[in-house]
Amino acid sequence: MRTWIKSLVGRSLIESGLFRRMMGDAGLVVAFHRVSDDYADGLTCAVADFDRYCAFFARCFDVIPFSEFVGRIERGDPVAGALSITFDDGYRDNYVHAAPILERHGLPATFFIASRFMSTATVAWWDRELDPAPEWMSWEEVEALARMGFEMGAHTQSHVDLGEVAGEVARGEIVGSKADLESRIETDITLFAYPYGRLENMSEANRDEVRAAGFRSCASCFGGLVRPGDDPFRLNRVAVSGWFASPSQLAFEVGLNRV
């Protein structure tokens, strides 16, 4: 089906109210990476597009902090119509562009931080072809987001593949990222999302390490809705990328459980 048709149908689902009914008992966790007009790739959402997504989220969902989403799963409470907004990695445009838009719409969000990238000029391997290279937040900007009321979560120290590393290396990345964040923002860090986010990027042994480190969650990023009874350490997230031409297309795909 053509993208414009999906968007048209999705808009009709939103306007009619059928969209929420089609989701049934499910909730949704979305993941962003960059919010910027400097790049056009799978990790970047344009600033105006992000504003449109936020308007859609505010209109069509009960937008709650990710910690509350996890809490509902832990307690067995309903998640129907709930949505949490998350960000991975810690790009500076999250602070510069995303945070003001979120505040304008009155929306909470959670930022999963690769802690050893903050306040550095590190260029991640997946960003080496981009010019200029994307910047990371400074620790002062991470702290400012926390003071604004946004949640922080851990994303390892150096964005390692937890499907490949094991033992002390994996444990150091998981525990270390928690310690790095807690030392800077002086609050318990209990939320975790693993890097890359595909099924093969998290081993069972390292999922156990996440539990042992004192986290309440281990979020993926390979798609899927969230339903009552799901495991907080196997929580699905949907990456919002250029594959979705508009919020209306996202509504179409979510309504048909195709995310």
N, C-alpha and C positions, 0 to 999 in steps of 0.2 A: 504494500500500500504506500502511496506517495506521502512524503512528509507533510505537505500542505493539507492533505485530506485528514491525516492523523490529527493535526493541529485543529482543524475545523471541527472534527468529531469531539476532540478533547474539550474545546471551548463550549460545545453544546452540552457535554456532560457536566461541566462546571456550572453553567447557567441554570440547568435544570435541577441541580442538586443530586443527580443520579450518581455522580462521581463518588461521593462519600458512601452511598449505599453499596456501590459495587465493591468497595474495599472490605466490606463485612467487618470482621473483628480485628483487622490488621492495622498496624501503625507503620510508620516509615521513618527511617533515619537517612538523611542525605549527607553526602560528603563533597566538599569543594577543596581545591588546592589553591590556585591563584585566582584573584579577582583583579584584572588588569586589562587595559587596552593596548599594551605593548606587545602582546604575543597572541598568536592564533594557533593554538594546539590543543591536544586533548586534556591538558591539565588546567587550562585557563578559561575563565568565564569573564566576558566583557563586563565592564562596570554597569552599563545600562541594563544588560541582561540580568545581572545579579539583582538589581533593583526590582526588575519585573518578577523574578523568582520570589523575592521576599514578599512582594505584594500578593502573589499567588498563595504563598504559605500562610500569610496572615489571614487571608480571606477564607481559605478552604480547610485549614487544619487547626487543631489545638496544639500550638507550638510550645513545647516544654523543654527545659534543660535536659541534656543527655543523662545527667545523674538521676533526674526524676523518671525518665524513660526506663533506665536500668532498675530503679526502685520499683516501678510498677511490675516489671517482669519478675523481680525477686519476690514480691508479695503476691503474685498471681492476680494483680488488678488488671482491669481492661486497658488496652492500648488502642482501641478502635478510634481512628481519626487523629491520633497523636502523631506529631512529627518533631524530630530533633534535627537541628542544623549543626554540622560538624565541619571542621577544617583539618587537613593534614599537613604536616611538615613544619610550618612556621614562617611562611613567606611574609616579607615586609608589607606587601600590598594588602594583606589581611588586616593590618593595623591602619594603613593609610586609606584604603578604599572600602573594605568590607565592614569594618566596625561602625563607621558613621552611618552607613545604610541600615545596618541592623538596628542601631539606636533609633534612627528616624522611624522605623517601622515598629519599634518596641519589641524586638525579637531577641530571645536568648540564643547563645551559641556556645559551642565547646571547641577549643583549639588544641589539637594533638601535636605536641612539639617534639621535634628531633633535637634534643637539648644541646648537643655539642655543635650544632650548626649556628646557634644563636650568637649574635655579636661577632661573627666571623665573615671572611670573604670566600668561604668554601663554595665551590661550584659543584653541584651534584652531577653525577655522570650523565643523567638524563637531560640536564640543562646545558651541556657543553656546546651545543650547536646554536644556542640562543644568543643574540646580540642586541642589547647589552645583557649580560648575565643577570638573572633575577637575584634580588637581595633578600637576605634573611632579616627577621626582626632583630633588634637589639634586645638585650635582657630588660632594659628600661621600658621598651615598648611592650614586652610580654607582661611586665609588672603593671603597666598602665592598663592593659586589657583586663587584667584581674581586678584592678581597682574599679573599673567600669562595671564590674559585675559579671563578666564573662568567665566561663569555666575553662580550666586548663586540664589537659590530660597528657599522658606520656605516649611517646611514639618511638621508643628506644633512644639511645644517645646519638648514633651515627647512621640511622636508617638502614640497619642490616636486614638481611633476609633471614627471618627466623625459621624458614623451612630448610636452610642450609647450615647455619651456625648452630652449635650445641654446647652443652656443658658450661664451663666457666665463662666463655666468651658471651654466650647468650645470656647467662645470668647477670653478668656485669652490665650488659646493655639494658636489660630490663630493670634491674634494681637501680642501676646508676641513673637512668633517666628520671626515675621517681625522686631519687635523692637530689639531683640537680635542680629540678623544679621546686621541690619543697624548700630547698635552701634559699631560693630567690623569692618566692611568693608567700612563704610562711603559712602554708595551709596543706592539709593532707591531700595527696594526689592519689585518687582511687580509680581513675578511668584510664583505660589503655586501648589503643588501636594499633594493630601490627602493620609494619610497613609493607607496601606493595599490595597487600589486601586480598590476593587470590588464595584459593584453597590450598595450593601447594606451598604457600609462603609462611605457613605456621605448622610446626610439628606438634604432636601431642605432648612430647616431653617439655617443649617450651610453653605450651598452654598451661601445663602444671606449674612451670616456673612463674608465670604471670599470677596464678592463684597464690602461690607461696609468697610472692612479693607483697601481697596485701591489696591487690587490685580487685575491683568488683566486676569488671567487665573485660572482654577481649573482643573488640569489634573487627570484623572483616571489611572488605570493600568490593565484593564481587557481585553485588546486587541482591535483590530479594526483599520482600516485606517482612515485618516482624509480627508474630502472633503470640497470644497468651500461651505460656508453657515453654516458650523458647529458652534456650540456655543463655544466660548473660555472657558466658565466655565463648559463645558462637553467634554473636549478634550480627545480623545482616545490615549492610549499608549500601545505598545506591549512590554511585558516583555521578554527579551532575556534570556532564561533559558536553562537547559540541555535538555529540550524537543526538541530543535532544535539541531540536531547532527552536523550541519555545516552551514556556510553562504549560501551554495547552497540550503539546505533544507529550510532555511528562505525565500530565493528567490522563491522557489516553492510555499510555503504557502502564501506569500504575493501576488504573481502573480495570484493565484487562489482565493484571498480574503478569506483565511481560517485562518487568524490570529485573 
